[in-house]
Amino acid sequence: CGLAKWIGFELSEYSVAKTLIILKMLSHADVMTDSILQVWYSSSWSLLTLKHFQRCLTQVLADSQIGGKSYSPQVVEVLLAWNIGNVPLEQAYSLWMDGQTNERNGALGDMVQRPDRMALARYISSGSLPNCGEEQVGSIVMFCLPRESKAEMAIDENFMNSFHIEKVFEHRRLTGCNDVVTAAVECLRDGVEKLRGVLAQGLLQVTVQHSEVTLANKQLLEEISSLDARCITWGSVPDYIEAEEFNSLAKACSGSRTVHYLFSMNWTREFKGASCLDYECENQKKAIVQNGKELIQKIYVKYGLLQYLVCPPNTNALNIAAFYIYTMKRQYWVTQKFKNESKNFLDITRPIKNVFAKYFTPVHVVFSFNTEVVVNFDFS
């Protein structure tokens, strides 16, 4: 099918710098996949990972000087901070715990089996990925940043935040691995090795640049449009700008057959009825909560999760209600959001609660301004 190109335009200098390092690590056959996982996700590294990181960092910095590549001053500043960074292991654990709250520890109470609780407790208290090498130093990428940088570690950081949780537990069951955290790491390892394979075979080319995509940056919009992209992924950008501005941006970036993908976490703020608190009748509120419990149980049964997860989940009634309302009302939001535009669109939300996620009611949508384009999506 030829060469696929993934081109990123990213406002965060941290994300750009980290992507450059990981791409370089992926390009070296002698860099172990577990070292890449540690740099990508873990609060602690082995000394071997540190050695690989330092070598690749030196090469990325050299690329900007010798290879004619132009990195923004902000990206270079992050890379230079990493170049002199040093994080003792105990300090890394302390900094990790500074970003954890009791709210997220509730996932421990969702685990039926003791090995899952123990593994999750260890991860929550350390931020270290299991079975990826000895933990000897702290993550420079996670904890060393220039003072002027706006980047910071997210509260309740969790590498399982965006997983299809049913697939992780399915992997745990089919492979017989000890616990859910190990299963998640194995899924990550498989994914990174597949990515590494297509890069090595020349089937995928990845580039990233530090840029802000705005209506004022017409030159960049024209550059993106000229790529005639098959797909543009916006993440949660629509949550942070007005709908009219987002539509204008998406149109300006579109090619002849571009399909756009986005998700929204803040959609419940845009209309009345998206929260249990919007309903005045107490009996109606109780019914919504009960319906939420029954729906979650139905989903857990469907995916064989009752042997692993407590049902109903260890959370408050508002969250249980929110999940039910989410399944009932999200299509209304999608329809209202796109009704004034000549797009064809598809709600591709997976209605399943990820107990490890910070948000479990995001809405996912794909659309195209070209009404002749068949909008579809394969979850497999």
KAZI-V168923 format. One record per residue. N is the residue number from 1. RES is the residue in three letters. D_CENTER is the distance of its C-alpha to the mean C-alpha in whole Angstrom. Layout:
n->N res->RES d_center->D_CENTER
n->N res->RES d_center->D_CENTER
This chain:
n->1 res->CYS d_center->27
n->2 res->GLY d_center->27
n->3 res->LEU d_center->25
n->4 res->ALA d_center->21
n->5 res->LYS d_center->20
n->6 res->TRP d_center->16
n->7 res->ILE d_center->17
n->8 res->GLY d_center->15
n->9 res->PHE d_center->16
n->10 res->GLU d_center->14
n->11 res->LEU d_center->16
n->12 res->SER d_center->15
n->13 res->GLU d_center->17
n->14 res->TYR d_center->15
n->15 res->SER d_center->12
n->16 res->VAL d_center->15
n->17 res->ALA d_center->17
n->18 res->LYS d_center->14
n->19 res->THR d_center->14
n->20 res->LEU d_center->18
n->21 res->ILE d_center->18
n->22 res->ILE d_center->16
n->23 res->LEU d_center->17
n->24 res->LYS d_center->21
n->25 res->MET d_center->20
n->26 res->LEU d_center->19
n->27 res->SER d_center->22
n->28 res->HIS d_center->25
n->29 res->ALA d_center->26
n->30 res->ASP d_center->27
n->31 res->VAL d_center->24
n->32 res->MET d_center->23
n->33 res->THR d_center->19
n->34 res->ASP d_center->19
n->35 res->SER d_center->20
n->36 res->ILE d_center->17
n->37 res->LEU d_center->14
n->38 res->GLN d_center->16
n->39 res->VAL d_center->16
n->40 res->TRP d_center->12
n->41 res->TYR d_center->11
n->42 res->SER d_center->15
n->43 res->SER d_center->17
n->44 res->SER d_center->20
n->45 res->TRP d_center->21
n->46 res->SER d_center->24
n->47 res->LEU d_center->27
n->48 res->LEU d_center->26
n->49 res->THR d_center->23
n->50 res->LEU d_center->24
n->51 res->LYS d_center->27
n->52 res->HIS d_center->24
n->53 res->PHE d_center->22
n->54 res->GLN d_center->25
n->55 res->ARG d_center->27
n->56 res->CYS d_center->24
n->57 res->LEU d_center->24
n->58 res->THR d_center->27
n->59 res->GLN d_center->27
n->60 res->VAL d_center->24
n->61 res->LEU d_center->27
n->62 res->ALA d_center->29
n->63 res->ASP d_center->28
n->64 res->SER d_center->28
n->65 res->GLN d_center->31
n->66 res->ILE d_center->33
n->67 res->GLY d_center->31
n->68 res->GLY d_center->31
n->69 res->LYS d_center->27
n->70 res->SER d_center->27
n->71 res->TYR d_center->24
n->72 res->SER d_center->24
n->73 res->PRO d_center->26
n->74 res->GLN d_center->23
n->75 res->VAL d_center->21
n->76 res->VAL d_center->24
n->77 res->GLU d_center->25
n->78 res->VAL d_center->21
n->79 res->LEU d_center->22
n->80 res->LEU d_center->26
n->81 res->ALA d_center->25
n->82 res->TRP d_center->23
n->83 res->ASN d_center->26
n->84 res->ILE d_center->28
n->85 res->GLY d_center->26
n->86 res->ASN d_center->27
n->87 res->VAL d_center->25
n->88 res->PRO d_center->27
n->89 res->LEU d_center->26
n->90 res->GLU d_center->27
n->91 res->GLN d_center->26
n->92 res->ALA d_center->22
n->93 res->TYR d_center->22
n->94 res->SER d_center->24
n->95 res->LEU d_center->21
n->96 res->TRP d_center->19
n->97 res->MET d_center->21
n->98 res->ASP d_center->21
n->99 res->GLY d_center->18
n->100 res->GLN d_center->18
n->101 res->THR d_center->20
n->102 res->ASN d_center->22
n->103 res->GLU d_center->20
n->104 res->ARG d_center->17
n->105 res->ASN d_center->20
n->106 res->GLY d_center->21
n->107 res->ALA d_center->18
n->108 res->LEU d_center->21
n->109 res->GLY d_center->24
n->110 res->ASP d_center->22
n->111 res->MET d_center->22
n->112 res->VAL d_center->26
n->113 res->GLN d_center->26
n->114 res->ARG d_center->27
n->115 res->PRO d_center->26
n->116 res->ASP d_center->22
n->117 res->ARG d_center->23
n->118 res->MET d_center->24
n->119 res->ALA d_center->21
n->120 res->LEU d_center->19
n->121 res->ALA d_center->21
n->122 res->ARG d_center->22
n->123 res->TYR d_center->18
n->124 res->ILE d_center->18
n->125 res->SER d_center->21
n->126 res->SER d_center->20
n->127 res->GLY d_center->16
n->128 res->SER d_center->18
n->129 res->LEU d_center->17
n->130 res->PRO d_center->20
n->131 res->ASN d_center->22
n->132 res->CYS d_center->20
n->133 res->GLY d_center->24
n->134 res->GLU d_center->26
n->135 res->GLU d_center->24
n->136 res->GLN d_center->27
n->137 res->VAL d_center->25
n->138 res->GLY d_center->22
n->139 res->SER d_center->19
n->140 res->ILE d_center->20
n->141 res->VAL d_center->17
n->142 res->MET d_center->16
n->143 res->PHE d_center->19
n->144 res->CYS d_center->21
n->145 res->LEU d_center->21
n->146 res->PRO d_center->24
n->147 res->ARG d_center->25
n->148 res->GLU d_center->25
n->149 res->SER d_center->21
n->150 res->LYS d_center->19
n->151 res->ALA d_center->16
n->152 res->GLU d_center->16
n->153 res->MET d_center->14
n->154 res->ALA d_center->12
n->155 res->ILE d_center->14
n->156 res->ASP d_center->13
n->157 res->GLU d_center->11
n->158 res->ASN d_center->10
n->159 res->PHE d_center->8
n->160 res->MET d_center->9
n->161 res->ASN d_center->7
n->162 res->SER d_center->5
n->163 res->PHE d_center->8
n->164 res->HIS d_center->11
n->165 res->ILE d_center->13
n->166 res->GLU d_center->16
n->167 res->LYS d_center->16
n->168 res->VAL d_center->15
n->169 res->PHE d_center->19
n->170 res->GLU d_center->20
n->171 res->HIS d_center->20
n->172 res->ARG d_center->21
n->173 res->ARG d_center->24
n->174 res->LEU d_center->25
n->175 res->THR d_center->25
n->176 res->GLY d_center->26
n->177 res->CYS d_center->24
n->178 res->ASN d_center->25
n->179 res->ASP d_center->22
n->180 res->VAL d_center->18
n->181 res->VAL d_center->17
n->182 res->THR d_center->19
n->183 res->ALA d_center->18
n->184 res->ALA d_center->14
n->185 res->VAL d_center->15
n->186 res->GLU d_center->17
n->187 res->CYS d_center->14
n->188 res->LEU d_center->12
n->189 res->ARG d_center->16
n->190 res->ASP d_center->17
n->191 res->GLY d_center->14
n->192 res->VAL d_center->14
n->193 res->GLU d_center->18
n->194 res->LYS d_center->18
n->195 res->LEU d_center->16
n->196 res->ARG d_center->19
n->197 res->GLY d_center->21
n->198 res->VAL d_center->21
n->199 res->LEU d_center->21
n->200 res->ALA d_center->24
n->201 res->GLN d_center->26
n->202 res->GLY d_center->25
n->203 res->LEU d_center->23
n->204 res->LEU d_center->20
n->205 res->GLN d_center->20
n->206 res->VAL d_center->18
n->207 res->THR d_center->19
n->208 res->VAL d_center->17
n->209 res->GLN d_center->19
n->210 res->HIS d_center->19
n->211 res->SER d_center->20
n->212 res->GLU d_center->20
n->213 res->VAL d_center->20
n->214 res->THR d_center->23
n->215 res->LEU d_center->26
n->216 res->ALA d_center->28
n->217 res->ASN d_center->26
n->218 res->LYS d_center->28
n->219 res->GLN d_center->29
n->220 res->LEU d_center->25
n->221 res->LEU d_center->25
n->222 res->GLU d_center->28
n->223 res->GLU d_center->26
n->224 res->ILE d_center->23
n->225 res->SER d_center->25
n->226 res->SER d_center->28
n->227 res->LEU d_center->25
n->228 res->ASP d_center->25
n->229 res->ALA d_center->22
n->230 res->ARG d_center->21
n->231 res->CYS d_center->18
n->232 res->ILE d_center->16
n->233 res->THR d_center->12
n->234 res->TRP d_center->12
n->235 res->GLY d_center->9
n->236 res->SER d_center->11
n->237 res->VAL d_center->13
n->238 res->PRO d_center->16
n->239 res->ASP d_center->16
n->240 res->TYR d_center->17
n->241 res->ILE d_center->20
n->242 res->GLU d_center->23
n->243 res->ALA d_center->23
n->244 res->GLU d_center->26
n->245 res->GLU d_center->24
n->246 res->PHE d_center->21
n->247 res->ASN d_center->23
n->248 res->SER d_center->25
n->249 res->LEU d_center->22
n->250 res->ALA d_center->21
n->251 res->LYS d_center->25
n->252 res->ALA d_center->26
n->253 res->CYS d_center->23
n->254 res->SER d_center->24
n->255 res->GLY d_center->26
n->256 res->SER d_center->28
n->257 res->ARG d_center->26
n->258 res->THR d_center->22
n->259 res->VAL d_center->20
n->260 res->HIS d_center->17
n->261 res->TYR d_center->14
n->262 res->LEU d_center->12
n->263 res->PHE d_center->11
n->264 res->SER d_center->13
n->265 res->MET d_center->13
n->266 res->ASN d_center->16
n->267 res->TRP d_center->18
n->268 res->THR d_center->20
n->269 res->ARG d_center->22
n->270 res->GLU d_center->23
n->271 res->PHE d_center->26
n->272 res->LYS d_center->28
n->273 res->GLY d_center->28
n->274 res->ALA d_center->24
n->275 res->SER d_center->25
n->276 res->CYS d_center->27
n->277 res->LEU d_center->29
n->278 res->ASP d_center->30
n->279 res->TYR d_center->32
n->280 res->GLU d_center->36
n->281 res->CYS d_center->37
n->282 res->GLU d_center->37
n->283 res->ASN d_center->37
n->284 res->GLN d_center->35
n->285 res->LYS d_center->32
n->286 res->LYS d_center->33
n->287 res->ALA d_center->33
n->288 res->ILE d_center->29
n->289 res->VAL d_center->28
n->290 res->GLN d_center->30
n->291 res->ASN d_center->29
n->292 res->GLY d_center->25
n->293 res->LYS d_center->27
n->294 res->GLU d_center->28
n->295 res->LEU d_center->25
n->296 res->ILE d_center->23
n->297 res->GLN d_center->26
n->298 res->LYS d_center->26
n->299 res->ILE d_center->23
n->300 res->TYR d_center->23
n->301 res->VAL d_center->26
n->302 res->LYS d_center->25
n->303 res->TYR d_center->22
n->304 res->GLY d_center->24
n->305 res->LEU d_center->22
n->306 res->LEU d_center->26
n->307 res->GLN d_center->26
n->308 res->TYR d_center->23
n->309 res->LEU d_center->22
n->310 res->VAL d_center->25
n->311 res->CYS d_center->25
n->312 res->PRO d_center->25
n->313 res->PRO d_center->22
n->314 res->ASN d_center->23
n->315 res->THR d_center->22
n->316 res->ASN d_center->25
n->317 res->ALA d_center->26
n->318 res->LEU d_center->24
n->319 res->ASN d_center->21
n->320 res->ILE d_center->23
n->321 res->ALA d_center->24
n->322 res->ALA d_center->21
n->323 res->PHE d_center->20
n->324 res->TYR d_center->23
n->325 res->ILE d_center->24
n->326 res->TYR d_center->20
n->327 res->THR d_center->21
n->328 res->MET d_center->25
n->329 res->LYS d_center->24
n->330 res->ARG d_center->21
n->331 res->GLN d_center->23
n->332 res->TYR d_center->25
n->333 res->TRP d_center->23
n->334 res->VAL d_center->21
n->335 res->THR d_center->25
n->336 res->GLN d_center->26
n->337 res->LYS d_center->23
n->338 res->PHE d_center->25
n->339 res->LYS d_center->28
n->340 res->ASN d_center->30
n->341 res->GLU d_center->28
n->342 res->SER d_center->29
n->343 res->LYS d_center->26
n->344 res->ASN d_center->26
n->345 res->PHE d_center->22
n->346 res->LEU d_center->21
n->347 res->ASP d_center->19
n->348 res->ILE d_center->16
n->349 res->THR d_center->15
n->350 res->ARG d_center->15
n->351 res->PRO d_center->17
n->352 res->ILE d_center->16
n->353 res->LYS d_center->15
n->354 res->ASN d_center->13
n->355 res->VAL d_center->15
n->356 res->PHE d_center->12
n->357 res->ALA d_center->10
n->358 res->LYS d_center->11
n->359 res->TYR d_center->11
n->360 res->PHE d_center->13
n->361 res->THR d_center->14
n->362 res->PRO d_center->12
n->363 res->VAL d_center->14
n->364 res->HIS d_center->13
n->365 res->VAL d_center->16
n->366 res->VAL d_center->17
n->367 res->PHE d_center->20
n->368 res->SER d_center->23
n->369 res->PHE d_center->26
n->370 res->ASN d_center->28
n->371 res->THR d_center->29
n->372 res->GLU d_center->31
n->373 res->VAL d_center->27
n->374 res->VAL d_center->26
n->375 res->VAL d_center->23
n->376 res->ASN d_center->21
n->377 res->PHE d_center->18
n->378 res->ASP d_center->18
n->379 res->PHE d_center->16
n->380 res->SER d_center->18
